[in-house]
Amino acid sequence: MKNSLTDLNDHLFCQLERLGDENASPDQIELEIERAKAIAGVADRVIHNAAIILKAREQANGGNVTLGNSKTDHLLALENESDA
């Protein structure tokens, strides 16, 4: 599946690398800072949504969350090792 939580993590680390580029000009750094703010905002919403899904699944299952449920795994963008 594209756009999994693992992909999000990869994007965040790539952005961190761009922000740390010592060869970037001040203008490039300023653009990356703005881009990082936008990415961080979207990432925050994705993570928040995943937390809500987990909490709802936990409430629906009497306090237990079982991964391996295709609906939960799909909503959380989890990958099986065979899918990665």
N, CA, C and O atoms as a CHARMM CRD file, in Angstrom:
* protein
*
  336
    1    1 MET  N      0.84100  -1.18400   0.00000 PROA 1      0.00000
    2    1 MET  CA     0.00000   0.00000   0.00000 PROA 1      0.00000
    3    1 MET  C      0.88200   1.24200   0.00000 PROA 1      0.00000
    4    1 MET  O      1.88300   1.29100   0.71500 PROA 1      0.00000
    5    2 LYS  N      0.52700   2.22300  -0.77800 PROA 2      0.00000
    6    2 LYS  CA     1.24700   3.48900  -0.78900 PROA 2      0.00000
    7    2 LYS  C      0.79600   4.34200   0.38100 PROA 2      0.00000
    8    2 LYS  O     -0.31100   4.18300   0.89600 PROA 2      0.00000
    9    3 ASN  N      1.65900   5.24000   0.78800 PROA 3      0.00000
   10    3 ASN  CA     1.33300   6.21000   1.83400 PROA 3      0.00000
   11    3 ASN  C      1.00400   5.56100   3.17300 PROA 3      0.00000
   12    3 ASN  O     -0.02000   5.86400   3.78600 PROA 3      0.00000
   13    4 SER  N      1.86100   4.68700   3.60800 PROA 4      0.00000
   14    4 SER  CA     1.70200   4.05500   4.91300 PROA 4      0.00000
   15    4 SER  C      2.34500   4.93400   5.97600 PROA 4      0.00000
   16    4 SER  O      2.99700   5.92900   5.65800 PROA 4      0.00000
   17    5 LEU  N      2.16100   4.56800   7.22500 PROA 5      0.00000
   18    5 LEU  CA     2.82100   5.29700   8.30700 PROA 5      0.00000
   19    5 LEU  C      4.33800   5.17600   8.19200 PROA 5      0.00000
   20    5 LEU  O      5.06600   6.07600   8.61100 PROA 5      0.00000
   21    6 THR  N      4.81000   4.08600   7.63500 PROA 6      0.00000
   22    6 THR  CA     6.24200   3.93000   7.38600 PROA 6      0.00000
   23    6 THR  C      6.70200   4.94300   6.34500 PROA 6      0.00000
   24    6 THR  O      7.76800   5.54100   6.49000 PROA 6      0.00000
   25    7 ASP  N      5.90600   5.14000   5.29700 PROA 7      0.00000
   26    7 ASP  CA     6.22200   6.15100   4.28100 PROA 7      0.00000
   27    7 ASP  C      6.25100   7.54300   4.89600 PROA 7      0.00000
   28    7 ASP  O      7.12500   8.34800   4.57300 PROA 7      0.00000
   29    8 LEU  N      5.30300   7.82900   5.78000 PROA 8      0.00000
   30    8 LEU  CA     5.27500   9.12000   6.45700 PROA 8      0.00000
   31    8 LEU  C      6.56900   9.33200   7.22600 PROA 8      0.00000
   32    8 LEU  O      7.16800  10.40500   7.15800 PROA 8      0.00000
   33    9 ASN  N      6.99400   8.32400   7.94800 PROA 9      0.00000
   34    9 ASN  CA     8.23600   8.40800   8.70900 PROA 9      0.00000
   35    9 ASN  C      9.41700   8.68600   7.77800 PROA 9      0.00000
   36    9 ASN  O     10.28000   9.50600   8.09100 PROA 9      0.00000
   37   10 ASP  N      9.45100   8.00400   6.64100 PROA 10     0.00000
   38   10 ASP  CA    10.52000   8.22400   5.66300 PROA 10     0.00000
   39   10 ASP  C     10.50600   9.66800   5.15000 PROA 10     0.00000
   40   10 ASP  O     11.55900  10.29400   5.02400 PROA 10     0.00000
   41   11 HSD  N      9.31600  10.19200   4.85500 PROA 11     0.00000
   42   11 HSD  CA     9.20600  11.57400   4.37100 PROA 11     0.00000
   43   11 HSD  C      9.69500  12.56600   5.42300 PROA 11     0.00000
   44   11 HSD  O     10.37000  13.54300   5.10000 PROA 11     0.00000
   45   12 LEU  N      9.35200  12.30900   6.66900 PROA 12     0.00000
   46   12 LEU  CA     9.78100  13.21400   7.73900 PROA 12     0.00000
   47   12 LEU  C     11.30300  13.21800   7.88200 PROA 12     0.00000
   48   12 LEU  O     11.90600  14.27500   8.06900 PROA 12     0.00000
   49   13 PHE  N     11.91600  12.05600   7.79500 PROA 13     0.00000
   50   13 PHE  CA    13.37400  12.00700   7.89100 PROA 13     0.00000
   51   13 PHE  C     14.04400  12.63600   6.67400 PROA 13     0.00000
   52   13 PHE  O     15.09800  13.25900   6.80800 PROA 13     0.00000
   53   14 CYS  N     13.45100  12.48600   5.48900 PROA 14     0.00000
   54   14 CYS  CA    13.99800  13.15000   4.29700 PROA 14     0.00000
   55   14 CYS  C     13.93200  14.66400   4.46500 PROA 14     0.00000
   56   14 CYS  O     14.86900  15.37600   4.10400 PROA 14     0.00000
   57   15 GLN  N     12.82900  15.14900   5.00900 PROA 15     0.00000
   58   15 GLN  CA    12.70800  16.59100   5.24000 PROA 15     0.00000
   59   15 GLN  C     13.75200  17.05900   6.23800 PROA 15     0.00000
   60   15 GLN  O     14.34500  18.12400   6.06600 PROA 15     0.00000
   61   16 LEU  N     13.97400  16.28900   7.25900 PROA 16     0.00000
   62   16 LEU  CA    15.00000  16.63400   8.24800 PROA 16     0.00000
   63   16 LEU  C     16.37600  16.73000   7.59300 PROA 16     0.00000
   64   16 LEU  O     17.16100  17.62200   7.91500 PROA 16     0.00000
   65   17 GLU  N     16.66100  15.82200   6.68900 PROA 17     0.00000
   66   17 GLU  CA    17.93700  15.86600   5.96500 PROA 17     0.00000
   67   17 GLU  C     18.04700  17.12300   5.11000 PROA 17     0.00000
   68   17 GLU  O     19.10900  17.74200   5.04800 PROA 17     0.00000
   69   18 ARG  N     16.94100  17.50700   4.44400 PROA 18     0.00000
   70   18 ARG  CA    16.97400  18.72400   3.63200 PROA 18     0.00000
   71   18 ARG  C     17.20400  19.95500   4.50200 PROA 18     0.00000
   72   18 ARG  O     17.92200  20.87300   4.10400 PROA 18     0.00000
   73   19 LEU  N     16.60200  19.97800   5.68100 PROA 19     0.00000
   74   19 LEU  CA    16.79900  21.10700   6.58700 PROA 19     0.00000
   75   19 LEU  C     18.23600  21.17400   7.09600 PROA 19     0.00000
   76   19 LEU  O     18.73600  22.25400   7.41000 PROA 19     0.00000
   77   20 GLY  N     18.88900  20.03400   7.17600 PROA 20     0.00000
   78   20 GLY  CA    20.26500  19.98500   7.67200 PROA 20     0.00000
   79   20 GLY  C     21.32100  20.11700   6.59300 PROA 20     0.00000
   80   20 GLY  O     22.51100  19.98100   6.88000 PROA 20     0.00000
   81   21 ASP  N     20.91900  20.37800   5.36200 PROA 21     0.00000
   82   21 ASP  CA    21.86300  20.48400   4.24800 PROA 21     0.00000
   83   21 ASP  C     22.73700  21.72400   4.43300 PROA 21     0.00000
   84   21 ASP  O     22.26700  22.85400   4.30200 PROA 21     0.00000
   85   22 GLU  N     23.99000  21.49900   4.73400 PROA 22     0.00000
   86   22 GLU  CA    24.91300  22.61100   4.99000 PROA 22     0.00000
   87   22 GLU  C     25.27300  23.37500   3.72400 PROA 22     0.00000
   88   22 GLU  O     25.79200  24.48800   3.81000 PROA 22     0.00000
   89   23 ASN  N     25.01200  22.80700   2.55400 PROA 23     0.00000
   90   23 ASN  CA    25.32600  23.47200   1.29000 PROA 23     0.00000
   91   23 ASN  C     24.16300  24.30300   0.75200 PROA 23     0.00000
   92   23 ASN  O     24.29600  24.95800  -0.28200 PROA 23     0.00000
   93   24 ALA  N     23.04300  24.28200   1.43600 PROA 24     0.00000
   94   24 ALA  CA    21.87100  25.01800   0.97000 PROA 24     0.00000
   95   24 ALA  C     22.05800  26.51200   1.23200 PROA 24     0.00000
   96   24 ALA  O     22.62900  26.92700   2.24000 PROA 24     0.00000
   97   25 SER  N     21.55800  27.29300   0.29500 PROA 25     0.00000
   98   25 SER  CA    21.61400  28.75200   0.44800 PROA 25     0.00000
   99   25 SER  C     20.56700  29.19000   1.48200 PROA 25     0.00000
  100   25 SER  O     19.65100  28.42900   1.79200 PROA 25     0.00000
  101   26 PRO  N     20.69500  30.39300   2.00700 PROA 26     0.00000
  102   26 PRO  CA    19.67300  30.89100   2.94200 PROA 26     0.00000
  103   26 PRO  C     18.26500  30.87600   2.33000 PROA 26     0.00000
  104   26 PRO  O     17.29200  30.59200   3.02900 PROA 26     0.00000
  105   27 ASP  N     18.15200  31.17900   1.03700 PROA 27     0.00000
  106   27 ASP  CA    16.84000  31.13500   0.37700 PROA 27     0.00000
  107   27 ASP  C     16.29900  29.71400   0.31400 PROA 27     0.00000
  108   27 ASP  O     15.11000  29.48400   0.53100 PROA 27     0.00000
  109   28 GLN  N     17.18300  28.75800   0.01400 PROA 28     0.00000
  110   28 GLN  CA    16.75000  27.35000  -0.02800 PROA 28     0.00000
  111   28 GLN  C     16.32600  26.87800   1.35800 PROA 28     0.00000
  112   28 GLN  O     15.33700  26.16000   1.49900 PROA 28     0.00000
  113   29 ILE  N     17.06600  27.27700   2.36700 PROA 29     0.00000
  114   29 ILE  CA    16.71100  26.88900   3.74300 PROA 29     0.00000
  115   29 ILE  C     15.35400  27.48600   4.12200 PROA 29     0.00000
  116   29 ILE  O     14.52600  26.81400   4.73600 PROA 29     0.00000
  117   30 GLU  N     15.13300  28.73900   3.75800 PROA 30     0.00000
  118   30 GLU  CA    13.84600  29.38100   4.06200 PROA 30     0.00000
  119   30 GLU  C     12.69500  28.62800   3.39000 PROA 30     0.00000
  120   30 GLU  O     11.64800  28.42200   4.00300 PROA 30     0.00000
  121   31 LEU  N     12.88400  28.21900   2.13800 PROA 31     0.00000
  122   31 LEU  CA    11.86100  27.43400   1.44100 PROA 31     0.00000
  123   31 LEU  C     11.64100  26.09000   2.13900 PROA 31     0.00000
  124   31 LEU  O     10.50500  25.64000   2.28300 PROA 31     0.00000
  125   32 GLU  N     12.72300  25.45900   2.56600 PROA 32     0.00000
  126   32 GLU  CA    12.60500  24.16500   3.25200 PROA 32     0.00000
  127   32 GLU  C     11.91400  24.31700   4.60400 PROA 32     0.00000
  128   32 GLU  O     11.18000  23.42500   5.02900 PROA 32     0.00000
  129   33 ILE  N     12.14100  25.42400   5.27100 PROA 33     0.00000
  130   33 ILE  CA    11.46100  25.65500   6.55200 PROA 33     0.00000
  131   33 ILE  C      9.96100  25.75800   6.32900 PROA 33     0.00000
  132   33 ILE  O      9.18100  25.16800   7.07600 PROA 33     0.00000
  133   34 GLU  N      9.55500  26.49500   5.31800 PROA 34     0.00000
  134   34 GLU  CA     8.12500  26.60400   5.00400 PROA 34     0.00000
  135   34 GLU  C      7.54800  25.24800   4.60500 PROA 34     0.00000
  136   34 GLU  O      6.44800  24.87500   5.01100 PROA 34     0.00000
  137   35 ARG  N      8.31000  24.53300   3.80900 PROA 35     0.00000
  138   35 ARG  CA     7.87200  23.20100   3.38600 PROA 35     0.00000
  139   35 ARG  C      7.77000  22.27500   4.59300 PROA 35     0.00000
  140   35 ARG  O      6.81600  21.50500   4.70700 PROA 35     0.00000
  141   36 ALA  N      8.74400  22.34600   5.49000 PROA 36     0.00000
  142   36 ALA  CA     8.74100  21.50400   6.69100 PROA 36     0.00000
  143   36 ALA  C      7.52600  21.79300   7.56200 PROA 36     0.00000
  144   36 ALA  O      6.92500  20.87800   8.12400 PROA 36     0.00000
  145   37 LYS  N      7.16700  23.06900   7.67200 PROA 37     0.00000
  146   37 LYS  CA     5.98000  23.42900   8.45500 PROA 37     0.00000
  147   37 LYS  C      4.72700  22.79000   7.85500 PROA 37     0.00000
  148   37 LYS  O      3.88600  22.25500   8.57700 PROA 37     0.00000
  149   38 ALA  N      4.61200  22.85200   6.53200 PROA 38     0.00000
  150   38 ALA  CA     3.45100  22.25600   5.86200 PROA 38     0.00000
  151   38 ALA  C      3.43600  20.73800   6.04500 PROA 38     0.00000
  152   38 ALA  O      2.39800  20.15500   6.35700 PROA 38     0.00000
  153   39 ILE  N      4.58400  20.11000   5.85200 PROA 39     0.00000
  154   39 ILE  CA     4.67500  18.65000   6.00500 PROA 39     0.00000
  155   39 ILE  C      4.35800  18.24600   7.43700 PROA 39     0.00000
  156   39 ILE  O      3.64200  17.27200   7.66700 PROA 39     0.00000
  157   40 ALA  N      4.89000  18.99700   8.40400 PROA 40     0.00000
  158   40 ALA  CA     4.64400  18.68100   9.81200 PROA 40     0.00000
  159   40 ALA  C      3.16000  18.80600  10.15100 PROA 40     0.00000
  160   40 ALA  O      2.62700  18.00500  10.91900 PROA 40     0.00000
  161   41 GLY  N      2.49800  19.80300   9.58100 PROA 41     0.00000
  162   41 GLY  CA     1.06800  19.97200   9.83000 PROA 41     0.00000
  163   41 GLY  C      0.25600  18.80500   9.29800 PROA 41     0.00000
  164   41 GLY  O     -0.63500  18.29800   9.98000 PROA 41     0.00000
  165   42 VAL  N      0.56100  18.38300   8.08800 PROA 42     0.00000
  166   42 VAL  CA    -0.14200  17.24200   7.50500 PROA 42     0.00000
  167   42 VAL  C      0.19200  15.96400   8.27700 PROA 42     0.00000
  168   42 VAL  O     -0.69300  15.15900   8.56800 PROA 42     0.00000
  169   43 ALA  N      1.46300  15.78400   8.60300 PROA 43     0.00000
  170   43 ALA  CA     1.87300  14.59000   9.35700 PROA 43     0.00000
  171   43 ALA  C      1.16200  14.52900  10.70500 PROA 43     0.00000
  172   43 ALA  O      0.74800  13.45700  11.14800 PROA 43     0.00000
  173   44 ASP  N      1.02200  15.67700  11.35100 PROA 44     0.00000
  174   44 ASP  CA     0.32600  15.72200  12.63400 PROA 44     0.00000
  175   44 ASP  C     -1.11300  15.24000  12.49200 PROA 44     0.00000
  176   44 ASP  O     -1.60900  14.51100  13.35100 PROA 44     0.00000
  177   45 ARG  N     -1.78800  15.64200  11.41400 PROA 45     0.00000
  178   45 ARG  CA    -3.16700  15.20900  11.19800 PROA 45     0.00000
  179   45 ARG  C     -3.23800  13.71300  10.91100 PROA 45     0.00000
  180   45 ARG  O     -4.14100  13.03300  11.40100 PROA 45     0.00000
  181   46 VAL  N     -2.31100  13.20000  10.13500 PROA 46     0.00000
  182   46 VAL  CA    -2.28700  11.76500   9.83000 PROA 46     0.00000
  183   46 VAL  C     -2.10100  10.96500  11.12000 PROA 46     0.00000
  184   46 VAL  O     -2.80100   9.98100  11.35900 PROA 46     0.00000
  185   47 ILE  N     -1.15700  11.39800  11.93700 PROA 47     0.00000
  186   47 ILE  CA    -0.88800  10.70700  13.20300 PROA 47     0.00000
  187   47 ILE  C     -2.08800  10.81700  14.13700 PROA 47     0.00000
  188   47 ILE  O     -2.45100   9.84400  14.79900 PROA 47     0.00000
  189   48 HSD  N     -2.70200  11.99100  14.19400 PROA 48     0.00000
  190   48 HSD  CA    -3.88800  12.18900  15.02300 PROA 48     0.00000
  191   48 HSD  C     -5.02300  11.26000  14.57700 PROA 48     0.00000
  192   48 HSD  O     -5.68700  10.63600  15.40400 PROA 48     0.00000
  193   49 ASN  N     -5.23300  11.18000  13.27200 PROA 49     0.00000
  194   49 ASN  CA    -6.27800  10.28600  12.74900 PROA 49     0.00000
  195   49 ASN  C     -5.99000   8.83200  13.09500 PROA 49     0.00000
  196   49 ASN  O     -6.90300   8.09100  13.45600 PROA 49     0.00000
  197   50 ALA  N     -4.73900   8.41900  12.99100 PROA 50     0.00000
  198   50 ALA  CA    -4.37600   7.03900  13.34300 PROA 50     0.00000
  199   50 ALA  C     -4.65000   6.77700  14.82100 PROA 50     0.00000
  200   50 ALA  O     -5.11900   5.70000  15.18900 PROA 50     0.00000
  201   51 ALA  N     -4.35700   7.76400  15.66600 PROA 51     0.00000
  202   51 ALA  CA    -4.61000   7.60500  17.10200 PROA 51     0.00000
  203   51 ALA  C     -6.10900   7.46900  17.37900 PROA 51     0.00000
  204   51 ALA  O     -6.51700   6.67400  18.22500 PROA 51     0.00000
  205   52 ILE  N     -6.91700   8.23800  16.66900 PROA 52     0.00000
  206   52 ILE  CA    -8.37100   8.14300  16.84000 PROA 52     0.00000
  207   52 ILE  C     -8.87100   6.77600  16.39200 PROA 52     0.00000
  208   52 ILE  O     -9.72100   6.17600  17.05000 PROA 52     0.00000
  209   53 ILE  N     -8.34900   6.28600  15.28000 PROA 53     0.00000
  210   53 ILE  CA    -8.75200   4.96900  14.78400 PROA 53     0.00000
  211   53 ILE  C     -8.39800   3.89500  15.80800 PROA 53     0.00000
  212   53 ILE  O     -9.21100   3.02000  16.10800 PROA 53     0.00000
  213   54 LEU  N     -7.18400   3.96700  16.33900 PROA 54     0.00000
  214   54 LEU  CA    -6.77900   2.99000  17.35900 PROA 54     0.00000
  215   54 LEU  C     -7.67800   3.07100  18.58900 PROA 54     0.00000
  216   54 LEU  O     -8.10500   2.04600  19.12000 PROA 54     0.00000
  217   55 LYS  N     -7.96200   4.28300  19.03800 PROA 55     0.00000
  218   55 LYS  CA    -8.80200   4.44800  20.22200 PROA 55     0.00000
  219   55 LYS  C    -10.21300   3.91800  19.96500 PROA 55     0.00000
  220   55 LYS  O    -10.79100   3.25600  20.82600 PROA 55     0.00000
  221   56 ALA  N    -10.76400   4.20100  18.80100 PROA 56     0.00000
  222   56 ALA  CA   -12.10700   3.70700  18.46700 PROA 56     0.00000
  223   56 ALA  C    -12.11900   2.18600  18.40300 PROA 56     0.00000
  224   56 ALA  O    -13.04100   1.54400  18.90400 PROA 56     0.00000
  225   57 ARG  N    -11.09100   1.61600  17.78700 PROA 57     0.00000
  226   57 ARG  CA   -11.00900   0.15700  17.68200 PROA 57     0.00000
  227   57 ARG  C    -10.88100  -0.46100  19.07600 PROA 57     0.00000
  228   57 ARG  O    -11.47700  -1.49700  19.36700 PROA 57     0.00000
  229   58 GLU  N    -10.10100   0.18700  19.91800 PROA 58     0.00000
  230   58 GLU  CA    -9.93300  -0.29800  21.29200 PROA 58     0.00000
  231   58 GLU  C    -11.27100  -0.25300  22.03800 PROA 58     0.00000
  232   58 GLU  O    -11.63600  -1.21400  22.71600 PROA 58     0.00000
  233   59 GLN  N    -11.99400   0.84900  21.91500 PROA 59     0.00000
  234   59 GLN  CA   -13.29700   0.96800  22.57000 PROA 59     0.00000
  235   59 GLN  C    -14.28100  -0.07100  22.04000 PROA 59     0.00000
  236   59 GLN  O    -15.05400  -0.64900  22.80500 PROA 59     0.00000
  237   60 ALA  N    -14.25200  -0.30400  20.74800 PROA 60     0.00000
  238   60 ALA  CA   -15.17400  -1.26500  20.13900 PROA 60     0.00000
  239   60 ALA  C    -14.86100  -2.69500  20.55300 PROA 60     0.00000
  240   60 ALA  O    -15.73900  -3.55800  20.53000 PROA 60     0.00000
  241   61 ASN  N    -13.61700  -2.94700  20.93100 PROA 61     0.00000
  242   61 ASN  CA   -13.20200  -4.29900  21.30100 PROA 61     0.00000
  243   61 ASN  C    -12.97100  -4.45800  22.79500 PROA 61     0.00000
  244   61 ASN  O    -12.18200  -5.30500  23.21200 PROA 61     0.00000
  245   62 GLY  N    -13.63400  -3.67100  23.58800 PROA 62     0.00000
  246   62 GLY  CA   -13.54200  -3.82500  25.03900 PROA 62     0.00000
  247   62 GLY  C    -12.15400  -3.58800  25.59500 PROA 62     0.00000
  248   62 GLY  O    -11.74800  -4.25700  26.54500 PROA 62     0.00000
  249   63 GLY  N    -11.42300  -2.65500  25.02500 PROA 63     0.00000
  250   63 GLY  CA   -10.10500  -2.31100  25.53800 PROA 63     0.00000
  251   63 GLY  C     -8.95400  -3.01500  24.85700 PROA 63     0.00000
  252   63 GLY  O     -7.79500  -2.78600  25.20400 PROA 63     0.00000
  253   64 ASN  N     -9.25600  -3.86800  23.89300 PROA 64     0.00000
  254   64 ASN  CA    -8.20300  -4.59600  23.18200 PROA 64     0.00000
  255   64 ASN  C     -8.11100  -4.13400  21.73100 PROA 64     0.00000
  256   64 ASN  O     -9.12400  -3.92100  21.06400 PROA 64     0.00000
  257   65 VAL  N     -6.89600  -3.98600  21.26800 PROA 65     0.00000
  258   65 VAL  CA    -6.67100  -3.69000  19.85500 PROA 65     0.00000
  259   65 VAL  C     -5.88600  -4.84400  19.28200 PROA 65     0.00000
  260   65 VAL  O     -4.78000  -5.14400  19.73300 PROA 65     0.00000
  261   66 THR  N     -6.45700  -5.48500  18.29100 PROA 66     0.00000
  262   66 THR  CA    -5.78300  -6.59800  17.64800 PROA 66     0.00000
  263   66 THR  C     -5.38900  -6.18800  16.24300 PROA 66     0.00000
  264   66 THR  O     -6.23800  -5.98400  15.37500 PROA 66     0.00000
  265   67 LEU  N     -4.09400  -6.07200  16.03600 PROA 67     0.00000
  266   67 LEU  CA    -3.62900  -5.81500  14.68400 PROA 67     0.00000
  267   67 LEU  C     -3.72800  -7.12000  13.91900 PROA 67     0.00000
  268   67 LEU  O     -3.71600  -8.20200  14.50800 PROA 67     0.00000
  269   68 GLY  N     -3.82400  -7.01300  12.62600 PROA 68     0.00000
  270   68 GLY  CA    -4.07800  -8.19000  11.81400 PROA 68     0.00000
  271   68 GLY  C     -5.51400  -8.16800  11.33600 PROA 68     0.00000
  272   68 GLY  O     -5.91100  -8.96900  10.49000 PROA 68     0.00000
  273   69 ASN  N     -6.30100  -7.23400  11.88900 PROA 69     0.00000
  274   69 ASN  CA    -7.65100  -7.00000  11.40500 PROA 69     0.00000
  275   69 ASN  C     -7.52800  -6.16200  10.15000 PROA 69     0.00000
  276   69 ASN  O     -6.97800  -5.06200  10.19700 PROA 69     0.00000
  277   70 SER  N     -8.02600  -6.65600   9.03300 PROA 70     0.00000
  278   70 SER  CA    -7.79800  -5.98100   7.75300 PROA 70     0.00000
  279   70 SER  C     -8.34100  -4.56300   7.73200 PROA 70     0.00000
  280   70 SER  O     -7.72700  -3.68600   7.12400 PROA 70     0.00000
  281   71 LYS  N     -9.46900  -4.31100   8.37400 PROA 71     0.00000
  282   71 LYS  CA   -10.01700  -2.95400   8.39500 PROA 71     0.00000
  283   71 LYS  C     -9.11600  -2.01600   9.19400 PROA 71     0.00000
  284   71 LYS  O     -8.80500  -0.91600   8.73800 PROA 71     0.00000
  285   72 THR  N     -8.70100  -2.44000  10.36300 PROA 72     0.00000
  286   72 THR  CA    -7.81800  -1.61500  11.18500 PROA 72     0.00000
  287   72 THR  C     -6.48300  -1.41700  10.48600 PROA 72     0.00000
  288   72 THR  O     -5.97700  -0.29700  10.41700 PROA 72     0.00000
  289   73 ASP  N     -5.91900  -2.47900   9.97500 PROA 73     0.00000
  290   73 ASP  CA    -4.61900  -2.38400   9.30600 PROA 73     0.00000
  291   73 ASP  C     -4.69100  -1.45000   8.11100 PROA 73     0.00000
  292   73 ASP  O     -3.77200  -0.66100   7.89000 PROA 73     0.00000
  293   74 HSD  N     -5.77300  -1.52500   7.33200 PROA 74     0.00000
  294   74 HSD  CA    -5.92000  -0.66400   6.16300 PROA 74     0.00000
  295   74 HSD  C     -6.04500   0.80100   6.59000 PROA 74     0.00000
  296   74 HSD  O     -5.38400   1.67200   6.02300 PROA 74     0.00000
  297   75 LEU  N     -6.89000   1.07200   7.58900 PROA 75     0.00000
  298   75 LEU  CA    -7.08600   2.44600   8.04100 PROA 75     0.00000
  299   75 LEU  C     -5.81300   3.04000   8.63400 PROA 75     0.00000
  300   75 LEU  O     -5.56400   4.23900   8.50700 PROA 75     0.00000
  301   76 LEU  N     -5.02400   2.21400   9.27200 PROA 76     0.00000
  302   76 LEU  CA    -3.76800   2.69300   9.85600 PROA 76     0.00000
  303   76 LEU  C     -2.62400   2.63600   8.86100 PROA 76     0.00000
  304   76 LEU  O     -1.49600   3.01100   9.18400 PROA 76     0.00000
  305   77 ALA  N     -2.90400   2.17400   7.66800 PROA 77     0.00000
  306   77 ALA  CA    -1.89900   2.06000   6.59900 PROA 77     0.00000
  307   77 ALA  C     -0.73500   1.18500   7.04500 PROA 77     0.00000
  308   77 ALA  O      0.42600   1.48400   6.76700 PROA 77     0.00000
  309   78 LEU  N     -1.06500   0.09900   7.74100 PROA 78     0.00000
  310   78 LEU  CA    -0.04000  -0.84500   8.14200 PROA 78     0.00000
  311   78 LEU  C      0.25500  -1.78200   6.98500 PROA 78     0.00000
  312   78 LEU  O     -0.61800  -2.08500   6.17200 PROA 78     0.00000
  313   79 GLU  N      1.47600  -2.22500   6.92700 PROA 79     0.00000
  314   79 GLU  CA     1.89600  -3.12300   5.85400 PROA 79     0.00000
  315   79 GLU  C      2.22000  -4.48800   6.44100 PROA 79     0.00000
  316   79 GLU  O      2.81100  -4.59800   7.51500 PROA 79     0.00000
  317   80 ASN  N      1.83000  -5.50400   5.72600 PROA 80     0.00000
  318   80 ASN  CA     2.33000  -6.83700   6.04100 PROA 80     0.00000
  319   80 ASN  C      3.71200  -6.93200   5.44600 PROA 80     0.00000
  320   80 ASN  O      4.00900  -6.25700   4.46100 PROA 80     0.00000
  321   81 GLU  N      4.56100  -7.75400   6.02200 PROA 81     0.00000
  322   81 GLU  CA     5.90500  -7.90900   5.48000 PROA 81     0.00000
  323   81 GLU  C      5.85200  -8.34500   4.02100 PROA 81     0.00000
  324   81 GLU  O      6.72700  -7.98300   3.23500 PROA 81     0.00000
  325   82 SER  N      4.83300  -9.11700   3.65300 PROA 82     0.00000
  326   82 SER  CA     4.71400  -9.57300   2.27500 PROA 82     0.00000
  327   82 SER  C      4.29300  -8.44000   1.35000 PROA 82     0.00000
  328   82 SER  O      4.53800  -8.51200   0.14500 PROA 82     0.00000
  329   83 ASP  N      3.65100  -7.37300   1.89500 PROA 83     0.00000
  330   83 ASP  CA     3.21700  -6.24000   1.08600 PROA 83     0.00000
  331   83 ASP  C      4.32100  -5.21300   0.89600 PROA 83     0.00000
  332   83 ASP  O      4.28800  -4.44300  -0.06400 PROA 83     0.00000
  333   84 ALA  N      5.29300  -5.18900   1.78800 PROA 84     0.00000
  334   84 ALA  CA     6.32400  -4.13900   1.76600 PROA 84     0.00000
  335   84 ALA  C      7.28500  -4.32500   0.62200 PROA 84     0.00000
  336   84 ALA  O      8.21100  -3.53100   0.45900 PROA 84     0.00000
